[in-house]
Amino acid sequence: MVTLDIFSDPVCPWCMIGKAHLDRALERIGDHPFRIEWHPFQLNPDLPKTGADRRDYLEAKFGGQMAAAKAYLSVQQAAEAAGVEFNIERIERQPNTLDAHRLIHWAGLEGAQTPVVSGLFRAYFRDGRDIGQAEVLADIAADAGMDRDVVLRLLASDADRDDIAARDMDARQKGVRAVPTFLIARHYVVSGAQPPELWEKVAGDIAAQAKQG
């Protein structure tokens, strides 16, 4: 198996699209060579813990909803092409994602990282839920087979806050500037929402190298 480290943020639409492309490729490949690990990168680490009003956030980032709509047009088109639901009009809050990243970390300890990441993307981009809220995160955890009550207790504590912040900073210091960023075999870096064909080629190259070895 080859480790595929993925740096992403649950509020990054290109991360959701990139995951959809990767999922499609892995379905085609079948017995793929990747061991996937998800890593934290906050696009908006300075947001308050309770997040921000989505309208206010878009006003500050793009100069208004019309400008934001234009900016998100290509995202909407890419999401449709990738076969994922993207309902930006349902989003009312721009969340701080530190707690979401804590959940992803805990999910990794239980072998449930990818289901939790999928649940976060669906909750935010499809359903417009506030993934900065503990109850929402606990629901997502439970859907992925985790203990809801345990997750709520952890979220109410400071468990792993400093660790997640340190890992985020470490990624930035090592050159991660945008997400999604993929690190293949702890050596090769690929950035952006790559098409399924790229992942099929990478998997094929890995299989060929394994046969030669």
Buried (B, 14 or more C-beta within 10 A) or exposed (E): EBBBBBBBBBBBBBBBBBBBBBBBBBEEBEEBBBEBBBBBBBBBBEBEEEBBEBBEBBBEEBEEBEEBBEEBEEBBEBBEEBEBEBEBEBBEBBBBBBBBBBBBBBBBEBEBBBBBBBBBBBBBBBEBBBBBBBEBBBBBBBBBEBEBEEBBEBBEEEBBEEEBBEBBEEBBEEEBEEBBBBBBBEEEEBBBBBBBEBBBEBBEEBBEEEEEE
